[in-house]
Amino acid sequence: MVTVGVDPHKHVHVAVAVDAAGRQVGRTLTVKNGPHLITALLVWIRSISDDQTPVTWAIEDGHGFARRLADGLLMAGQEVVWVPTRLMVAHRRLHAATGAKSDPVDAAAAARAAIATPGLDKHRIDERVRELRVLVDYRANLVKRRTAVINQLKAQLHLWLDHTPGDLARATAIASVTVLLKNCSLRPGVVGVMSDMLSELAAVNQRVRDLDLTIRQLVTPLAPSLLHITGISHISAAVLIAEIGDISRFSNSAKLARYTGCAPIPVYSSDKERHRLHRGGNRRLNSVLYTAAIVQKRREPAAQQLLARHEPGKGTRGARRILQRHLVDVVHRAMLADRATWTHQITQLAPAA
């Protein structure tokens, strides 16, 4: 068995092959990230191992270039697993010289971490999940851009006109500010810049609304059970599907809770048992569950009863974290039910013989 660790980058990928004992096999490969990437990787690995040797490709968990690489390898019949960065760090410290960090060191650390950690997430492909991931990521970028423009525009309006507008994500607020600028006594240059910012803001708002409609159309048939959960909107459901993909890769809700950063971490000291907040995990998923918990706190009687029961001993934040952990169980069950209704199953190619 050969495990290949890959450290992906924008222009080049660095690959290191190791055997079952973690010893490097052959030379390190640095290959250009281009149309012949997958062919070069397969030719290289077969030059240092025979066709009968099973190969597992271990890639540092990430987005963008790493996912494109993983898709190409999977469609070529290879087995691909994702290696969390925290596991790589541990093996890099163990095997590399003190303070050493380089692309080959990171690639070898990914391979050794995959060997030492059976059961890592395997890469899978589903076209609808990939579409949702593109839409969700683009929407998140647009919202960040909109927030930046709104903050800048509000600061300028407050500075020049002593006016703080309302929610500029709404067309009515943009229209009121447009009227205000037309009737003010500022220099034309300043008014022109602010008008350009308003135009940009209106355009981004429209693009976000269009994306919301597209996402709703894609998510509705995929997540009927998920959308019945109070606090899970179409956008939240899209984020859950895009980030999690195949829910069956989490055999139970406890593993999903750890992945989302909702599982408390046990801390033992001086024979005293306690738990602390987990600050790791997928923060985008954690944010979705936090929002759902806040909505349920306001609208769901069962959630209000759970919070009332735990607040005296755990405090407001502690009780809310308990609710989030409970919501992970609910989401896990709902996504499993939705998964069973999908007519097009996630495609996972078998490893080449």
C-alpha positions in Angstrom: 0.0 0.0 0.0 1.2 3.5 -0.9 -0.2 6.7 0.4 0.5 9.9 -1.5 0.3 13.2 0.4 -0.4 16.3 -1.6 0.2 19.9 -0.6 -2.0 21.9 -3.1 -1.3 25.4 -4.2 -2.5 27.8 -6.8 0.3 27.2 -9.4 1.9 23.9 -8.4 1.1 20.9 -6.3 3.7 19.0 -4.3 3.3 15.2 -3.8 5.2 12.8 -1.6 4.6 9.0 -1.5 5.2 6.9 1.6 4.8 3.3 2.4 2.7 1.7 5.1 5.4 2.4 7.7 5.6 6.1 6.8 8.9 5.9 4.9 9.2 8.0 1.8 9.1 6.1 -1.5 10.7 7.5 -4.6 11.3 11.2 -5.3 9.2 14.2 -4.4 7.1 15.5 -7.3 6.3 19.1 -8.0 3.8 19.4 -10.8 2.2 22.4 -12.5 -1.5 23.0 -11.8 -2.8 22.7 -15.3 -4.7 20.5 -17.8 -2.1 17.7 -17.5 -2.0 17.6 -13.7 -3.8 14.3 -13.2 -1.9 12.5 -15.9 1.4 13.6 -14.5 0.5 12.5 -11.0 -0.7 9.0 -12.2 2.4 8.5 -14.4 4.7 9.5 -11.4 3.0 7.2 -8.9 3.1 4.2 -11.3 6.8 4.9 -11.8 7.5 4.2 -8.2 4.9 1.5 -7.5 3.5 -1.4 -9.5 -0.1 -1.5 -10.9 -1.2 -4.0 -8.2 -0.3 -1.7 -5.3 -3.3 0.2 -3.9 -2.8 3.9 -3.7 -4.6 6.4 -1.5 -4.3 10.1 -2.1 -4.3 12.2 1.0 -5.0 15.9 0.5 -5.0 18.7 3.0 -8.6 19.6 3.8 -9.5 22.8 2.0 -11.5 24.3 -0.9 -10.7 25.7 -4.4 -7.7 24.1 -5.9 -7.7 21.1 -3.6 -11.2 20.2 -4.5 -10.5 20.4 -8.2 -7.5 18.1 -7.7 -9.6 15.7 -5.7 -12.3 15.6 -8.3 -9.8 14.8 -11.1 -8.2 12.0 -9.1 -11.6 10.5 -8.1 -12.8 10.6 -11.7 -9.6 8.8 -12.7 -10.5 5.9 -10.4 -8.4 6.9 -7.4 -9.3 6.9 -3.7 -9.0 10.3 -2.2 -9.2 11.2 1.5 -9.2 14.6 3.2 -6.7 15.2 6.0 -7.6 18.0 8.6 -4.8 20.5 9.0 -4.6 19.9 12.7 -3.5 16.3 12.0 -0.9 17.4 9.6 0.6 19.8 12.1 1.1 17.0 14.6 2.9 14.8 12.1 5.0 17.6 10.8 6.3 18.4 14.3 7.0 14.7 14.8 8.9 13.9 11.7 10.4 17.3 10.5 13.4 19.1 12.0 12.7 21.7 14.6 10.8 24.6 13.0 11.1 23.1 9.6 8.2 23.7 7.2 8.1 23.3 3.5 5.8 22.0 0.8 7.4 18.5 0.8 7.3 18.4 4.6 3.6 19.3 4.5 2.8 16.7 1.8 4.6 13.9 3.7 2.8 15.0 6.9 -0.6 14.6 5.1 0.3 11.1 4.0 1.5 10.0 7.4 -1.6 11.5 9.1 -3.8 9.5 6.7 -2.0 6.3 7.6 -2.3 7.0 11.3 -5.9 8.0 11.1 -8.2 5.3 9.5 -11.7 6.4 8.6 -10.8 9.9 7.3 -13.5 11.5 5.1 -13.4 10.1 1.5 -13.9 12.5 -1.3 -17.2 12.1 -3.1 -18.9 13.9 -6.0 -22.5 15.0 -6.4 -23.2 17.5 -9.1 -26.0 19.2 -7.1 -23.8 19.6 -4.1 -21.0 21.0 -6.2 -23.4 23.5 -7.7 -24.7 24.5 -4.3 -21.1 24.9 -3.0 -20.3 27.4 -5.8 -23.5 29.4 -5.2 -23.1 29.4 -1.4 -19.4 30.5 -1.6 -20.2 33.2 -4.2 -23.2 34.5 -2.1 -21.0 34.7 1.0 -18.4 36.8 -0.9 -21.1 39.1 -2.2 -22.5 39.6 1.3 -19.0 40.4 2.6 -18.6 42.9 -0.3 -22.0 44.4 0.4 -21.2 44.8 4.1 -18.0 46.6 3.3 -19.7 49.1 1.0 -22.5 49.7 3.5 -20.1 50.4 6.3 -18.1 52.8 4.2 -21.2 54.6 2.9 -22.7 54.9 6.3 -19.4 56.4 7.7 -19.3 58.9 4.9 -22.9 59.9 5.2 -22.5 60.4 8.9 -19.3 62.4 8.4 -20.6 64.7 5.6 -24.3 64.9 6.3 -24.6 63.8 9.9 -27.0 61.1 8.7 -27.0 57.4 9.6 -29.3 55.6 7.2 -31.3 52.4 7.9 -30.8 49.0 6.4 -29.1 49.7 3.1 -29.8 46.1 2.0 -33.3 47.3 1.3 -34.3 49.2 -1.8 -36.4 51.8 0.3 -33.3 52.8 2.3 -31.2 53.2 -0.9 -34.0 55.3 -2.5 -34.2 57.6 0.6 -30.4 58.2 0.6 -30.5 58.9 -3.2 -33.1 61.6 -2.6 -31.0 63.0 0.3 -27.9 63.3 -1.9 -29.8 65.0 -4.7 -31.0 67.7 -2.3 -27.8 68.2 -0.3 -25.3 71.0 -0.8 -22.1 68.9 -1.1 -19.6 69.3 -4.0 -20.6 67.3 -7.1 -17.5 65.2 -6.8 -18.4 63.9 -3.3 -22.0 63.4 -4.4 -20.9 61.5 -7.4 -18.7 59.1 -5.4 -21.5 58.4 -2.9 -23.9 57.8 -5.8 -21.5 55.3 -7.4 -21.4 53.5 -4.0 -25.2 53.4 -3.9 -25.3 52.1 -7.5 -22.8 49.4 -6.6 -24.8 48.5 -3.5 -28.1 48.2 -5.5 -26.4 45.9 -8.0 -25.0 43.7 -5.3 -28.3 43.5 -3.5 -30.0 42.4 -6.8 -27.3 39.7 -7.4 -27.8 38.4 -3.8 -31.6 38.2 -4.4 -31.1 36.4 -7.6 -28.8 33.9 -6.0 -31.2 33.4 -3.1 -33.9 32.5 -5.7 -31.6 30.0 -7.5 -30.5 28.5 -4.2 -34.1 28.1 -3.1 -35.0 26.2 -6.3 -32.0 23.8 -5.8 -32.4 23.2 -2.1 -36.2 22.7 -1.9 -36.3 19.2 -3.5 -33.0 18.2 -1.7 -33.9 19.1 1.9 -37.6 18.8 2.7 -36.9 17.5 6.2 -34.2 19.9 6.9 -36.3 22.9 5.9 -39.0 21.9 8.4 -36.6 22.6 11.3 -37.3 26.0 12.9 -34.4 28.3 12.2 -33.1 26.5 9.1 -33.8 28.7 6.1 -33.1 27.8 2.5 -29.7 29.5 2.7 -28.8 27.7 6.0 -29.9 24.4 4.4 -27.7 25.1 1.4 -24.7 25.8 3.6 -25.3 22.6 5.5 -25.5 20.5 2.3 -22.5 22.3 0.6 -20.2 21.9 3.6 -21.3 18.4 4.7 -22.1 16.8 1.4 -22.9 13.2 2.1 -24.2 13.1 5.6 -23.6 9.3 5.8 -19.9 10.0 6.2 -20.8 10.9 9.8 -21.9 7.6 11.3 -23.5 9.4 14.3 -24.5 12.8 15.3 -21.6 13.0 17.9 -19.1 13.0 15.0 -21.1 15.7 13.2 -21.1 17.7 16.5 -17.4 17.5 16.7 -17.0 18.5 13.1 -19.2 21.6 13.6 -17.5 22.7 16.8 -20.7 22.0 18.9 -19.3 19.2 21.0 -18.0 20.4 24.4 -14.4 19.3 25.1 -13.8 17.5 28.4 -11.3 19.1 30.8 -10.1 17.2 33.8 -8.0 18.7 36.5 -7.5 17.9 40.2 -10.2 15.2 40.1 -12.7 17.8 38.9 -14.6 17.0 35.7 -15.8 19.8 33.6 -16.2 20.8 29.9 -15.2 23.8 27.9 -16.2 25.4 24.7 -14.9 23.9 21.5 -13.5 26.7 19.4 -12.5 24.5 16.5 -14.6 22.8 13.9 -16.3 24.2 10.8 -17.1 27.7 11.7 -19.6 28.2 8.8 -21.7 25.3 10.0 -21.3 26.5 13.6 -22.7 29.8 12.6 -25.7 28.2 11.0 -26.5 26.2 14.1 -26.0 29.3 16.3 -28.5 31.2 14.2 -31.0 28.3 14.4 -30.6 28.2 18.2 -31.3 31.9 18.5 -34.4 31.6 16.3 -35.7 28.6 18.3 -35.1 30.4 21.5 -37.6 33.0 20.3 -40.2 30.8 18.6 -40.0 27.2 19.6 -41.7 26.2 22.9 -39.6 23.0 23.3 -36.4 25.0 22.9 -37.5 27.5 25.4 -38.3 24.8 27.9 -34.8 23.2 27.4 -33.1 26.6 27.9 -35.2 27.3 31.0 -34.1 23.9 32.4 -30.4 24.4 31.9 -29.9 28.2 32.4 -29.9 28.0 36.3 -26.9 25.7 36.2 -25.1 26.5 33.0 -25.9 30.1 32.4 -27.4 31.7 29.3 -24.5 30.9 27.0 -24.1 27.4 28.4 -27.8 26.6 27.9 -27.6 27.9 24.4 -24.7 25.7 23.6 -26.7 22.7 24.9 -29.5 23.7 22.5 -27.0 23.8 19.6 -25.7 20.4 20.5 -29.3 19.1 20.5 -29.9 20.8 17.1 -27.0 18.8 15.7 -28.9 15.6 16.5 -32.0 17.0 14.8 -30.1 18.1 11.7 -28.3 14.8 11.5 -31.6 12.9 11.5 -33.2 15.3 9.0 -30.3 15.1 6.6 -30.3 11.3 6.7 -34.0 11.3 5.9 -33.4 13.7 3.0 -30.5 11.7 1.8 -32.7 8.7 1.4 -35.0 10.6 -0.9 -32.3 11.7 -3.3 -32.8 10.1 -6.7 -29.3 10.7 -7.9 -26.8 9.2 -5.4 -23.4 10.6 -4.8 -21.0 9.1 -7.3 -17.9 7.4 -5.7 -15.7 5.6 -8.2 -14.0 2.5 -7.0 -10.2 2.6 -6.7 -8.3 1.3 -9.7 -7.2 -2.3 -9.5 
